[in-house]
Amino acid sequence: MNVLLDNWRPLVDGLLTTLWITLVGGVGAIVVGVLVTAARVSPVKVLSGLAFCYVQFFMNVPLLALLVLFVFALPEVGLIMPLLTTAIVVIILYEAAYVAEAVRSGINTVSLGQAEAARAIGLTFLQSLRLVVLPQALRSVVQPVGNVMIALAMNTSLAAAVGVVELTAAAQKVNLVSAQPIQVFVGAGIGYMALALAIGLSTGVVERKVAIVR
């Protein structure tokens, strides 16, 4: 316990970085995921095909490989971003694929008759998607999207491999000095557990508030 108290500042700084990546990455992943889903169910074959390829690519390439590729390869082609920004962008793109699949499953729960009724009263595809289908789909996938957010929070630890000093990297640095791996990494694990519990509890509250009464 002493090692955690003696090194609380770098550990708290690492935790705050993890929280920032989780927050910005989560919001970004939800926005991008919804847009990808809209393209995926679009009647425009090119958009639908591109969205399908996007989902398949990011769901089948490891996040660590993507982080290494973006951090070390993009500067070679002249695209340079701050390290933390690069990590957040990669996490957004990666997790958005999982959000897109969750939202698409929610769209499948909306009866076809509602979409047909929306078209019958003159709504365009985008209007029916925005006003009728997506609101119901999103309300039905709060828990699956929450699970994706928990996975995102855990995946932030991979940013340590490319130099981002988040909670895992901070714990590693403290351990190099203190040589107390059990105390240091148990403390870091408790931090991740608290973050996951907070997301899970928040998801449960939101799910109850927006639940569709059938």
Secondary structure by P-SEA (a helix, b strand, c coil): caaaaaaaaaaaaaaaaaaaaaaaaaaaaaaaaaaaaaaaacccaaaaaaaaaaaaaaacccaaaaaaaaacccccccccccaaaaaaaaaaaaaaaaaaaaaaaaaaaccaaaaaaaaaacccaaaaaacccaaaaaaacaaaaaaaaaaaaaacccccccccccaaaaaaaaaaacccaaaaaaaaaaaaaaaaaaaaaaaaaaaaaacccc
